[in-house]
Amino acid sequence: TFGFFDIILSFFFVKTRRFGLKIPFFLAAILASSVFSFFHLSAYGTFASSGGAFATAFLMGLVFCYERKFTHSNIPGIMTHAILNWWIAFASLTFVIA
């Protein structure tokens, strides 16, 4: 199945070569992670109010890109994202209860 980073990385790293652009993987990962962060703004609010969360989503996007590159699978990224979401939810629940 195609995932977010399959589509975005494919666009920046592979599809742009059709236009004569040879974007290195690191730059493609930075661009894909930026797109990933912007998609997460809807959950975090505006950039001004959640710059730290935006930066965290960007760094996790880099992790997901490299997981995709080295494993050739979406499963590690999906699992990492699920664990991170569980951790955030659990931390938020703990904050509400305490």
Contacts in CASP RR format, 6 or more apart in sequence:
PFRMAT RR
TARGET T0000
AUTHOR 0000-0000-0000
METHOD contacts of the structure
MODEL  1
TFGFFDIILSFFFVKTRRFGLKIPFFLAAILASSVFSFFHLSAYGTFASS
GGAFATAFLMGLVFCYERKFTHSNIPGIMTHAILNWWIAFASLTFVIA
1 74 0 8 1.000
3 74 0 8 1.000
4 36 0 8 1.000
4 39 0 8 1.000
5 32 0 8 1.000
5 36 0 8 1.000
5 61 0 8 1.000
5 64 0 8 1.000
5 65 0 8 1.000
5 68 0 8 1.000
5 74 0 8 1.000
5 77 0 8 1.000
6 68 0 8 1.000
6 74 0 8 1.000
8 31 0 8 1.000
8 32 0 8 1.000
8 35 0 8 1.000
8 36 0 8 1.000
9 28 0 8 1.000
9 29 0 8 1.000
9 32 0 8 1.000
9 65 0 8 1.000
9 68 0 8 1.000
9 69 0 8 1.000
12 23 0 8 1.000
12 27 0 8 1.000
12 28 0 8 1.000
12 31 0 8 1.000
12 32 0 8 1.000
13 23 0 8 1.000
13 25 0 8 1.000
13 28 0 8 1.000
16 22 0 8 1.000
16 23 0 8 1.000
23 31 0 8 1.000
25 69 0 8 1.000
28 65 0 8 1.000
29 61 0 8 1.000
29 62 0 8 1.000
29 65 0 8 1.000
29 66 0 8 1.000
29 69 0 8 1.000
30 62 0 8 1.000
32 61 0 8 1.000
32 65 0 8 1.000
33 57 0 8 1.000
33 58 0 8 1.000
33 59 0 8 1.000
33 60 0 8 1.000
33 61 0 8 1.000
33 62 0 8 1.000
33 64 0 8 1.000
33 65 0 8 1.000
34 58 0 8 1.000
36 57 0 8 1.000
36 58 0 8 1.000
36 60 0 8 1.000
36 61 0 8 1.000
36 64 0 8 1.000
37 54 0 8 1.000
37 55 0 8 1.000
37 57 0 8 1.000
37 58 0 8 1.000
37 61 0 8 1.000
40 53 0 8 1.000
40 54 0 8 1.000
40 57 0 8 1.000
41 47 0 8 1.000
41 50 0 8 1.000
41 54 0 8 1.000
44 50 0 8 1.000
44 51 0 8 1.000
44 53 0 8 1.000
44 54 0 8 1.000
44 57 0 8 1.000
47 54 0 8 1.000
60 80 0 8 1.000
60 81 0 8 1.000
60 84 0 8 1.000
63 77 0 8 1.000
63 80 0 8 1.000
64 77 0 8 1.000
64 80 0 8 1.000
64 81 0 8 1.000
67 76 0 8 1.000
67 77 0 8 1.000
67 80 0 8 1.000
68 74 0 8 1.000
68 76 0 8 1.000
68 77 0 8 1.000
END
